[in-house]
Amino acid sequence: MPREHRYFVYMLASRRNGTLYIGVTNDLSRRVFEHSNGIGSKFTKKYAVHVLVWYEVYDYIHDAISREKYLKGWNRAWKLRLIEARNPEWADLSSTLL
């Protein structure tokens, strides 16, 4: 039986090597739209952190939340390497979402 929900851990950036934001959601398209329009996060609005540069998909919310907390504890260099391993051009991945 297919799962009804998927959960996403994601990173937004203000620009290449710029300010980063890590979050978790069950609707990545909606959440990226909200960030891009200054809804729901004062931090992303204040620092113009709107470019989706990395994400992972999880079947269970507790796994996604655990990963989000783990990544937030990483130092900046590790986060940059994680982004560049999958997205070396720092392209906006929001256009790849359904």
JORATA-V186461 format. One record per backbone hydrogen bond with DSSP energy under -1.0 kcal/mol. CO is the residue of the C=O (numbers start at 0). NH is the residue of the N-H. E is the energy in kcal/mol with one decimal. If there is no record, write none. Layout:
co/nh/e
CO/NH/E
CO/NH/E
This chain:
co/nh/e
6/57/-3.2
7/24/-2.1
8/55/-2.4
9/22/-2.2
10/52/-2.3
10/53/-1.3
11/20/-2.0
12/50/-2.2
14/17/-2.5
18/13/-1.8
20/11/-2.6
22/9/-2.5
24/7/-3.2
26/30/-2.4
27/31/-2.7
28/32/-2.1
29/33/-2.5
30/34/-2.6
31/35/-2.6
32/36/-1.3
33/38/-3.0
34/37/-1.5
40/44/-1.7
41/45/-2.9
42/46/-2.4
43/48/-1.9
47/49/-1.0
50/12/-2.1
51/92/-3.3
53/10/-2.8
55/8/-1.9
57/6/-3.0
59/63/-1.8
60/64/-2.8
61/65/-1.9
62/66/-2.2
63/67/-2.5
64/68/-2.4
65/69/-2.2
66/70/-2.8
67/71/-2.2
70/73/-1.5
74/78/-1.6
75/79/-2.5
76/80/-2.2
77/81/-2.1
78/82/-2.2
79/83/-2.6
80/84/-1.8
82/86/-2.9
86/89/-2.0
92/95/-1.9
93/96/-1.2
